[in-house]
Amino acid sequence: MSAAEIRPAELPTTLVPELVVGFDLDMTLIDSRPGIKAVYDLLAAETGVAIDTELVVSRLGPPLVWEMANWFPPEQIDAMVARYRELYPTYAITGSDPLPGVPEALAAVRSLHGRTVVVSAKYAPSVKLHLEHLGLDVDEPVGDLHGAEKAVALREHSAGIYVGDHVADIDGARAAGAVAVSVATGPFTAGELKAYGADVVLNDLTEFPGWLEDYVLEQRLEALMASLAEHRKLLVAFSGGADSAFLLAAAARAIGPANVVAATAVSPSLPLAELEPAAAFADSLGVRHVTPPTHEMEREGYQANAGDRCYFCKAELVETLQPIADDFGIEAIATGTNADDAVAGFRPGIRAAHERGAITPLRDARLTKAEIREASRRWGLVTFDKPAAACLSSRIAYGIRITPRLLARVDRAEQVVRDHLTSYGVENVRVRDLGGKASIEIDAGLLAKVDAATLEELVRAEGFDAAALDPRGFRSGAMNERLANPEQYR
């Protein structure tokens, strides 16, 4: 496909389904035994029925009517259920606490761009009250479903994993075609849950984030490698950063290094220190490395430096790489866009590349930046912990016209700051050009250890009228904080 052919701006669907994790409530997310016992104690006092409330809370899981049938005749069950539900909000909600690891488990799903749904046999309004009272970050609460019936909600919300403490939760996961993850925090032991058919058994939810991260990473890597293997040859837009380096390594593994070409664009916006390591990395993989010049500086939209500057940069990149791909007989150009990039505040460059036919294998496999770094570490790639290194133009405040002189000044200033802080183990350095005045950003953990005046003097010596160390530390995309209405550039 030629660079002149424009595709729709909408990004394609991903290779793997959205991560949706379902959770049971009682004895999976919360220890509801004290509250439930209190309500049954009140029912016993009101009715004079000797309810063994310790026995009741030892077997939580089945629907309320099932438990009531153990203590009341059939004609009284509906009335007792209604009374129980009247008492529940007052006496059961505040008495229930989250089980160990719950906030971390929910956060683990969120960090992977996943959604959560609670599917419980409990009365639906009570489910919501518990979640609201504890402030648990759940996308969708569902109640009044037990056992295999839970599959209705799990399928509706496309949950691929269901976590529960009861054998009935395993039935629900099985019926929905979801992975059945059991936690031994309820009435069943780990051995009993495993024997019943759980796919995974954990002692409690503190073990869930580690399991989830490994499981999801494996699924996403499999999807990535399968998608790359569909290409006979591939040209990778290789900036030298962690994302494109991992993509390059994955492509070399999937289709062989002889079928992969790495292209690092050379222009005033590329930090000089990036080129040599990029060449060495490509060489270590046995991949051919080309360094075509790009001329984004000749594009008015790029020089103007409005919020859509990245659109013109990426357009120049892909249009430069297309003839190279054609010369090598390569049909696909791949960029290192990841899943985090795709949901960032605005990324006009992603749209430009997509419109020109570039593919985004990392994004399509839903791989996040953290997952890419972890996979890179496991593969022994030297780039696994490489700090983010956006192009030099990202250091120039929007509205200031970009020139090679300004880019070179920023590059020099960042290098002298980095050199000065080498003994401190500095990772991230940014010198933001605010129009003659420089804002210096370094790792937040170093702010209290360095001499701000010395850093500011070093930066001024590179041609800035003034310089100040930012007390908030390094923040990726900090210039976007100064951009009015960034949504217009998505």
C-alpha positions in Angstrom: 0.0 0.0 0.0 1.4 3.4 -0.9 1.8 6.2 1.6 -0.7 8.3 -0.4 -3.6 5.9 0.3 -5.4 7.0 3.4 -7.2 4.6 5.7 -10.0 5.5 8.2 -8.8 7.0 11.4 -10.5 4.4 13.6 -7.9 2.0 15.1 -8.5 -1.7 14.3 -9.9 -4.2 16.8 -7.3 -5.9 19.0 -6.1 -9.4 18.7 -7.2 -10.5 22.1 -10.4 -9.9 24.0 -10.7 -7.2 26.5 -9.7 -8.4 30.0 -12.8 -8.8 32.1 -12.6 -10.4 35.5 -15.5 -11.5 37.5 -15.5 -11.8 41.3 -17.8 -13.4 43.8 -18.5 -11.3 46.9 -19.0 -13.1 50.2 -15.8 -14.6 51.4 -14.0 -13.8 48.1 -13.9 -10.0 48.3 -15.4 -9.4 51.7 -15.7 -11.2 55.1 -19.4 -10.8 55.5 -19.7 -13.3 58.3 -20.0 -10.8 61.2 -22.7 -8.8 59.5 -24.7 -11.8 58.4 -24.4 -13.4 61.8 -25.8 -10.2 63.4 -28.8 -10.2 61.1 -29.6 -13.9 61.8 -29.1 -13.2 65.6 -31.8 -10.5 65.3 -34.1 -12.9 63.4 -33.6 -15.5 66.0 -34.5 -13.0 68.8 -37.6 -11.7 66.9 -39.0 -15.2 66.0 -37.8 -17.3 69.0 -36.3 -19.8 66.5 -33.0 -21.3 67.7 -30.8 -20.5 64.6 -27.3 -21.8 64.8 -25.8 -18.6 63.4 -22.2 -19.9 63.6 -23.2 -22.8 61.4 -24.9 -20.4 59.0 -21.9 -18.3 58.4 -19.6 -21.3 58.0 -21.4 -22.2 54.8 -22.0 -19.0 53.0 -22.5 -19.1 49.2 -25.9 -20.6 48.4 -29.0 -18.3 47.9 -30.7 -16.9 51.0 -33.9 -18.9 50.6 -31.9 -22.1 50.8 -30.5 -21.2 54.2 -33.8 -20.0 55.5 -35.3 -23.4 54.6 -33.1 -24.9 57.2 -34.8 -22.9 60.0 -38.3 -22.0 59.0 -41.3 -23.9 57.5 -42.0 -23.2 53.8 -44.9 -20.9 54.5 -42.7 -18.5 56.5 -39.6 -18.4 54.2 -40.7 -15.5 52.0 -41.6 -13.4 55.1 -38.2 -14.2 56.7 -36.3 -13.3 53.6 -38.1 -10.0 53.4 -37.3 -9.3 57.1 -33.7 -10.3 56.6 -33.4 -7.8 53.8 -35.0 -5.1 55.8 -32.4 -5.6 58.6 -29.4 -6.2 56.4 -28.5 -2.5 55.4 -28.5 -1.4 59.0 -26.7 -4.4 60.7 -24.7 -6.2 58.1 -22.9 -3.6 55.9 -20.7 -1.8 58.4 -19.8 -5.1 60.0 -18.2 -6.5 56.9 -14.6 -5.9 55.9 -12.6 -6.5 52.7 -10.5 -9.7 52.8 -6.7 -9.4 52.4 -5.5 -8.4 49.0 -8.8 -7.0 47.6 -7.7 -3.5 46.7 -4.5 -4.8 45.1 -6.5 -7.5 43.2 -8.9 -5.0 41.7 -6.0 -2.6 40.9 -4.2 -5.4 39.1 -7.1 -5.7 36.7 -7.3 -2.0 36.2 -3.5 -1.7 35.5 -4.0 -4.2 32.6 -6.8 -2.0 31.2 -9.3 -4.6 32.3 -12.8 -4.3 33.8 -14.3 -6.0 36.8 -17.8 -7.4 37.5 -19.0 -8.8 40.8 -21.5 -11.6 40.4 -23.0 -12.8 43.6 -25.9 -14.8 44.9 -26.6 -12.0 47.3 -29.6 -9.7 46.9 -28.4 -7.1 44.3 -29.1 -4.0 46.4 -27.0 -5.4 49.2 -24.2 -6.1 46.8 -24.1 -2.5 45.8 -24.3 -1.3 49.4 -21.2 -3.4 50.3 -19.2 -2.2 47.4 -20.1 1.5 48.0 -19.5 1.3 51.7 -16.0 -0.2 51.2 -15.2 2.0 48.2 -14.2 -1.0 46.1 -13.4 -0.1 42.5 -15.8 -2.4 40.6 -17.3 -1.6 37.2 -20.5 -3.7 37.4 -22.2 -5.3 40.4 -24.7 -8.2 39.7 -26.7 -10.1 42.3 -29.3 -12.8 42.7 -27.3 -15.4 40.7 -26.0 -18.7 42.1 -23.8 -21.5 40.7 -24.2 -22.1 37.0 -26.7 -19.2 36.8 -23.8 -16.8 37.2 -22.7 -17.7 33.7 -25.6 -15.5 32.4 -23.9 -12.3 33.8 -20.4 -13.5 33.1 -21.2 -14.1 29.4 -23.1 -10.8 29.2 -20.1 -8.9 30.4 -17.6 -11.1 28.5 -15.7 -12.2 31.6 -12.9 -14.6 30.8 -11.9 -15.2 34.4 -14.1 -15.8 37.4 -12.8 -15.7 41.0 -14.7 -17.3 43.9 -14.4 -19.2 47.1 -17.2 -21.8 46.6 -17.5 -24.9 44.4 -20.7 -23.2 43.0 -18.4 -20.4 41.7 -16.5 -23.1 39.8 -19.8 -24.2 38.3 -20.5 -20.6 37.2 -17.1 -20.2 35.6 -17.4 -23.5 33.8 -20.8 -22.7 32.4 -19.5 -19.3 31.1 -16.4 -20.8 29.6 -14.2 -18.7 31.9 -11.1 -19.6 33.8 -12.1 -20.8 37.2 -9.9 -19.2 39.9 -10.6 -20.3 43.4 -9.5 -18.7 46.7 -9.4 -20.8 49.8 -11.0 -18.1 52.0 -14.5 -19.6 52.2 -16.0 -22.9 53.3 -13.8 -25.1 51.1 -10.1 -26.0 51.4 -7.6 -25.5 48.6 -7.6 -29.3 48.1 -11.4 -29.5 47.8 -11.5 -26.7 45.3 -8.8 -28.3 43.2 -10.5 -31.7 43.3 -13.8 -30.1 42.3 -12.2 -28.7 39.1 -10.8 -25.2 39.7 -8.3 -24.2 37.1 -6.3 -22.2 39.6 -6.3 -22.3 43.4 -4.9 -19.5 45.5 -4.7 -19.2 49.2 -6.2 -15.7 49.1 -6.4 -12.7 46.9 -2.9 -11.5 47.9 -1.7 -14.1 45.4 -4.0 -12.9 42.6 -2.1 -9.9 41.1 1.0 -12.0 40.5 -1.0 -14.9 39.0 -3.0 -12.5 36.8 0.0 -10.6 35.5 1.7 -13.8 34.5 -1.4 -15.3 33.0 -2.4 -12.2 31.0 1.2 -11.6 29.8 1.4 -15.1 28.5 -1.9 -14.7 26.6 -0.8 -11.4 25.1 2.6 -12.6 24.1 1.1 -15.6 22.4 -1.2 -13.3 20.5 1.7 -11.0 19.5 3.9 -13.8 18.2 1.0 -15.4 16.3 0.2 -12.0 14.6 3.8 -11.4 13.7 4.2 -14.9 12.3 1.5 -14.0 9.7 4.0 -11.6 8.0 6.6 -12.9 5.6 8.7 -9.8 6.1 8.4 -6.8 8.4 9.9 -3.3 8.6 10.0 -2.0 12.2 10.1 1.7 12.9 12.8 1.4 15.5 13.4 4.5 17.7 15.7 2.6 20.0 13.3 2.8 22.9 12.0 -0.1 25.0 8.8 -0.6 23.1 10.1 -0.7 19.5 13.2 -2.7 20.7 10.9 -5.3 22.1 8.8 -5.3 19.0 12.0 -5.7 16.9 13.1 -8.7 19.1 9.7 -10.3 18.9 9.6 -10.0 15.1 13.0 -11.5 14.8 11.9 -14.4 16.9 8.6 -14.9 15.1 9.8 -14.8 11.4 13.6 -14.8 11.7 16.0 -11.9 11.8 16.7 -12.1 8.0 13.1 -11.2 7.3 13.1 -8.1 9.6 14.5 -4.6 8.9 14.9 -2.0 11.6 14.6 1.6 10.5 15.8 4.4 12.7 14.9 7.8 11.4 17.7 10.4 11.7 16.7 14.0 12.1 17.4 17.0 14.4 14.6 15.7 16.7 16.6 12.4 17.5 18.9 12.8 20.5 22.4 12.1 19.3 23.0 9.6 22.1 20.2 7.3 20.8 21.6 6.3 17.4 24.6 4.2 18.4 22.8 2.1 21.0 20.0 1.5 18.5 22.5 0.3 15.9 24.1 -2.0 18.4 20.8 -3.5 19.5 19.7 -4.3 16.0 23.1 -5.9 15.3 22.8 -8.0 18.4 19.6 -9.5 17.0 21.1 -10.1 13.6 18.6 -7.6 12.1 19.5 -5.3 9.2 19.5 -1.7 10.4 18.8 1.3 8.1 19.0 5.0 9.1 17.0 7.0 6.6 16.9 10.8 7.1 13.5 12.3 7.7 12.5 15.9 7.0 9.7 16.7 9.4 11.2 20.1 9.9 10.1 21.0 6.4 6.5 20.4 7.3 4.7 23.6 8.4 2.4 21.7 10.8 5.5 20.3 12.5 7.3 23.6 12.8 4.2 25.4 14.0 4.2 23.1 17.0 0.6 23.0 17.9 -1.0 20.1 19.8 -1.0 18.0 16.6 2.7 18.3 15.9 3.2 14.5 16.4 0.7 13.9 13.5 3.1 15.5 11.0 6.1 13.8 12.5 4.6 10.3 12.2 3.3 11.1 8.8 6.8 12.0 7.6 8.2 8.9 9.2 5.8 6.4 7.6 5.9 8.1 4.3 9.7 8.0 4.4 9.7 4.3 5.3 7.2 3.2 2.7 9.6 3.3 -0.3 12.2 1.5 1.8 9.7 -1.2 2.6 8.8 -1.4 -1.1 12.5 -1.8 -2.0 12.8 -4.7 0.4 9.6 -6.3 -0.8 8.0 -5.7 2.6 4.3 -5.2 2.8 3.9 -4.1 6.5 5.5 -1.3 8.5 5.1 -1.8 12.3 5.4 0.9 15.0 6.0 0.4 18.7 2.6 1.8 19.9 1.5 0.0 23.0 -1.8 -0.4 24.8 -1.0 2.5 27.2 -0.3 4.8 24.3 -3.7 4.0 22.7 -5.6 5.2 25.8 -3.4 8.2 26.6 -4.9 11.7 26.7 -4.2 12.3 23.0 -1.8 10.8 20.5 -2.3 12.3 17.0 0.8 10.5 15.8 -1.0 7.1 16.2 -3.7 8.3 14.0 -1.3 9.6 11.3 0.6 6.2 11.2 -2.7 4.3 11.0 -4.0 6.4 8.2 -0.9 5.5 6.3 -1.2 1.8 6.8 1.2 1.2 9.6 0.4 -1.7 12.0 0.6 -1.7 15.8 1.3 -5.3 16.9 1.9 -4.4 20.6 -1.2 -2.4 20.9 -3.2 -5.0 19.1 -2.0 -7.6 21.6 -3.0 -5.2 24.4 0.5 -5.2 25.8 1.1 -2.4 28.3 4.4 -0.6 28.9 4.9 -2.5 32.1 4.2 -5.8 30.4 6.7 -4.9 27.6 9.4 -4.1 30.1 8.7 -7.4 32.0 8.8 -9.5 28.8 11.9 -7.7 27.8 13.5 -8.5 31.2 12.6 -12.2 30.8 14.1 -12.2 27.3 17.3 -10.6 28.5 16.9 -7.5 26.4 19.2 -4.6 27.6 16.3 -2.2 26.9 14.0 -3.6 29.6 14.7 -0.8 32.0 15.6 1.9 29.5 14.1 5.3 30.5 11.5 6.8 28.1 13.1 9.0 25.5 10.6 10.9 23.5 11.8 13.0 20.5 13.5 16.3 21.3 10.5 18.3 19.9 8.4 17.2 22.8 10.6 19.4 25.0 9.5 22.6 23.2 6.5 24.3 24.6 3.5 24.2 22.2 3.2 27.4 20.2 7.0 28.0 20.0 8.2 27.4 16.5 10.5 24.5 16.3 14.0 25.0 14.8 17.1 22.8 14.7 18.8 25.4 16.9 16.2 24.9 19.7 16.4 21.2 19.5 20.2 21.1 19.6 20.1 23.4 22.7 17.7 21.1 24.5 19.8 18.1 23.6 23.0 19.7 24.9 21.3 20.9 28.1 19.9 17.4 28.8 23.3 15.8 28.3 25.1 18.1 30.7 22.4 17.5 33.3 22.6 13.7 32.8 26.4 13.7 32.9 26.4 15.8 36.1 23.9 13.3 37.8 25.5 10.1 36.6 26.8 9.3 40.1 23.3 9.7 41.4 22.0 6.9 39.2 19.7 9.3 37.3 17.2 7.7 34.9 14.9 10.4 33.6 16.1 13.9 32.5 14.0 16.5 30.6 14.9 20.1 29.8 11.6 21.8 28.7 12.0 24.9 26.6 9.4 27.3 27.7 10.6 30.1 25.5 14.0 31.2 26.6 13.4 29.8 30.1 14.1 26.1 30.8 12.2 23.8 33.2 14.4 21.0 34.4 12.8 17.7 35.3 14.6 14.8 36.9 13.6 11.7 38.8 11.4 12.8 41.8 13.5 10.7 44.1 16.6 12.7 43.4 15.1 16.2 44.0 16.2 16.3 47.7 19.7 15.0 46.9 20.9 17.4 44.2 21.9 21.0 44.2 19.3 22.8 42.1 21.4 25.9 41.7 24.2 23.9 40.0 21.8 22.2 37.6 20.2 25.5 36.7 23.6 27.1 36.1 24.6 24.2 33.8 21.4 24.6 31.7 21.7 28.4 31.4 25.3 27.9 30.1 23.8 26.1 27.1 22.0 29.2 26.0 18.9 29.6 28.1 18.1 32.9 29.7 16.8 31.3 32.9 16.3 27.8 34.3 14.4 26.3 37.2 14.3 22.8 38.6 10.7 21.5 38.6 9.8 20.5 42.2 7.3 17.9 40.9 10.0 15.9 39.1 9.9 14.1 35.8 6.5 13.5 34.3 6.1 11.9 30.9 4.1 14.2 28.6 4.5 17.2 31.0 4.1 19.6 28.1 0.6 18.4 27.6 -0.3 19.9 31.0 0.2 23.3 29.4 -2.0 22.5 26.3 -5.5 23.9 26.3 -8.2 21.5 25.2 -6.0 18.5 24.3 -9.0 16.4 23.2 -9.2 18.3 19.9 -5.9 16.6 19.0 -6.8 13.0 19.8 
